Amino acid sequence: MNKQEALAPQEKDVYALMDRLDDDLIKAEIENRIVKTWIYSFQSQGKTLEGLSKVGVDACCSEMAKNGHVIREGEVRFQVDPTDREYVLFMVSATRVLVDPERGEEQAFETVWGEKRQWTKFRKKDGTIVDDNFWFEKGAQKAARNARARLIPEEVRSKIITLARGSKDRVRDLGNVSSSSEAHTQTLPASDRYSAPRSSTSGSSKGKKVTAAQIKRLWAIAYSAVEGDKEEAGHNVRQLLTIADDGRGVKETKDLTTGDYEIICKALESGTLPNTWIARLQPQGAAPIDEDDDIPF
């Protein structure tokens, strides 16, 4: 195992490691260096798991374009994270377009959004933290990666992964990942997110209450996850509120503890929940959003 691969066990979250490695790929592209990694591969509980890198998503889009299905990036939005000014929240749109070169015709299909919370700093090998001169490029490109990935059919994704396995240069082996660093999650209905599930634990009802800035960020994430659909965003947030506080539920977002707040934000971003929260979901779904819970949009 080389020095880079040896970094894997030190990461608390293998998906956070994959995201950090994509930072390196993006920086390499900016510097016109050749990048080959299409997929990240790791072992967990005796199984081989794989995830597309940013370059792998590019390869999928190129494969789709051969058949006339072009994914075009659109608007880029970004703002400083109201909960931590060292981070910036990015949103990028992507649209699938069917192109007929012979007739010169195009037909636009679905448009989706991708999100990314990007740190404006980075940690050097000696542990010191310095400004990242490429934070904008990294944040914008990873948000675009997330948007484009949502438009890639499973058969194209599988084809690229199969092709990557045939070349050692295309696969980055991250080694073994212990079960303690892997999230045991299930897809949350009404979401289709690129981000892989992240480890999290149930929030404590004794934790600190959220701030107004955190509530604003929660709603920003909820809205961006469903392309601004107020009704669906409200439904998703209400569903999560009813199972917060160890299943007892809370009436409004302002009643959330910071622990539950972090889990809900990650659920809205990735479309996944920890098993401890999945067990609390009610079959009938969420109640209408409480009129007293002010939405800052």
N, C-alpha and C positions, 0 to 999 in steps of 0.2 A: 504493500500500500504506500502510495507516495505521500508527501507532506500535505498536499491539499486534501487528499482523501482522509487523512488522519484528523482533520478538523471536524468531521461529521459527528463523532461521539460527544464533542464538547458543546454542541448546539442543543438547547433544551427542546427545540422543535425542528424536525427535519424539514418541514415546509418553510419555516423561516430561513433555514440554511439554503434551500433551493432558491428562495427569493433573493437572498444575498448573492448567490452565485450568478443570478441573472444580472445583478448590478455589475458584476465583473464582465459579463458578456457584452452588455450595453456599452460600457466604457471601452472595451476592446474594439467594438465596431466604430465608435466615435474616433478612435485613434487609427482607424483603417488597418487594424490587425485581423488576421484570419481567425474566425471562430467556427468551430465544428460541432459543438455539443448540441444535440437535438433533444436528448432525454436524460433525466436523472433517474438512476436506479438505486434502490436500497432494499435491504432485507429486514423484515419485521415478522416475528413470530413464525419463522420458517417459510414465509412467503416472499416472493419477489414483487415489489411494487415499483411502478414507474410513473413519471410525470414529465410533461413536455416543458422544455426550456423556452425562453423567448425566441431563440433561433428555431426551435422545433415548431412553434406556432407559425413562424415565418414560412417554414417548409410546407406546412399544411396549407397555408394560404396560396402558395405557389402551385401546389398540386391542384387545388380547386380552380385556380385561374386557367389551367390547361383545358378544363371543360367549360370555360366561359363564365364560371361563378367567381366574380371578383369581389373581394372584401375591401372596401374603401374606408379609411379613417376620416372622421369629420371633426367636429368642434372639440376643442380642448378647453376645459374649465379647471381652475384651481383657486384655492384660497388657503390662508393660514389656518391650521387646526386651532379652533378656539380653546381647546383644552391644553395645548402645548405648542408654543410658537416655534419650537425647533422642527415641527413637522408641517407638511403641506398636504392638503387633500386634493387629489386630482380626479377628474372625470373626463373621459374621452368617448366619443360616439363612434360607431362603426356600422356600415350598411352593406348588406349583401346585394350585389348587382349582377344580373344576368346580361352578358354582353354578346351580341351577335355581330362579329366583325365583318361578315359578308354583307349584311344589310345596313351596318352602321347604326344598329338600334340597341338601346339599353332599357332594361326594366328593373327598377329598384324594388327590393323586397323588404324584409324586416330591418329595422334599425335598433341597435341595443347600445347600452352604455357599460363601460368598464370603470372601476374605481381603484384607487391606490393611495395609501397613506405613506408618504415618503419622508424619511429623515433627511435633514439638510446637513447633517454631519456624518462622519464615519470614523470608525475606530482603527487606528494603525496597528501594526503587528506588535509594537511595544506597549500597546494598551492606551496610548494617548488619543484623545478625541480632537479632531480638527474639522474645519469647514470642508464640505464636499462641493467642489466646483462644478460637479455634474449632477447636482440634485434635481434640477429641472428636467434634464434629458432622461434621467433614470425614472423619475416619477411619471412623466408624460408617456414614455415608451412602455412602462409596465402597465399603466392604465389602459393604453391602446392594446397591449397584449391580452389583457383580461377581456376587453370588449371583443376583439377578433376571435378569441378562443371560444366564446359563446356561440359563434356562428359556424364553427367547424363541425361537420357531421362525424359521428362516431366511426364510420367506415374509413374516412380520410385519416382521422387520428390514429386508428389501428394500423393503417397502411404505413404511415410515417414511422410509427414505433417499430413495426416489423423491419422496415428498411434500415432503421438505426441500429437494430440488434446485429445486423450483418457487418457492421463496421465498428471496431473498438473506439475509433476516434469520435464516433457520434454519441457514445454513451459515457456519462460521468457516473462512476460507481461511488456511492456515498457510504458503502459498508453496511454494518448492522445497526439497527435502531431498536432500542429497548422499548417494551410495551408501555413503560411509564412516560415516554415522551411522545407516544402516539395517541391521537384523539380517537376514541371509540364513538363514532357519530353516525347519524342517519340524516338523509336529505330532508330538509324542511320544506313542506309544500309551498307552492307559489314563488319559488326562487330557482334560478338556474345560474349558478355562479361558477366562475373559473377557479377561484381560490380553493385550495385544498383545506380540509378541516384542520383546525388548530387545537392544541391541548387547552383545556380549561376545566375549572372545577366550579362547583356550585357556590354562588355568592352567600355570604353570611348576612342574616337579618340584623346583626349587630354592627355591621359596617357603617362607614360614613355615608351620608346622603349625597346625591349628585348635585352638581352646581348647575346654574342656568346655562353656562357655556357647554357643559356636557350634554344637557338636554337638547340644545340646539344641534350639536353634532350628531346625536342619536337620530333626530328627525332628518338631518341631511343625508345620513346613510340610508335610512328607511326609504326616502324619496328616490334617491339615485338607484337603489336596487330594483325599483319597479318603473323606472323612466318617468318619475313624476306623477304617477297615478295616486291621487290623494286617498281614494277609497281603499285601494289595495295596501297602501302603506299603513293606513290607520288600522286595517284588519290585522296585518302582520304584527304591528307593535302591540295592539290590544291582546292578541293571542299570547304573546310573550309576557305581557304584564300579568295576565291571569295565572301564570305558573311561576312567577318570581317569588322571592321570599320563601324559599323552601316549599313551594307549592301552595302557599296560602294566598298568593296573589296580592297585587297592589292596585289602587284605584287610578293613580296618575303617575306619569314618568317622574315627577318631582319626589315621589315616595320611594324610588329605587335606591338601593345601596350601591356603592361604587363597584362592588363585586358582581352584583347582578347586571349592572350597567355594562361592564366589560363583556360579559357573556352574551348579552342581547346584541351589542354592537357587532360582535364577531358572527353571531347567528345571522344578522341581517346582511352582513358583507359576504359571507361564504355560503349561506343557505344550509348550514348544519348546526346541530345541537348536541351537547354531551348527552350520553345515555340517561344520566340522572334527571335531565330536564325532559327528555323525550317521554319518559314514563308518566309525566304529569299532564301531557296534552289531552284535552278533552275531545272525544270523537266529533261532537257537534261543532267544533271550531270556535272562532273568537266572537265575542259580542261586539256590537257597534262601538265605535270609539266614544269615550266619555266627552261630552261637550265642555266639561270643566277643564279638560286637559288641553291647554292651549298649544296649538301647532304653529311654530314660527315661520310659516310659509303662506 
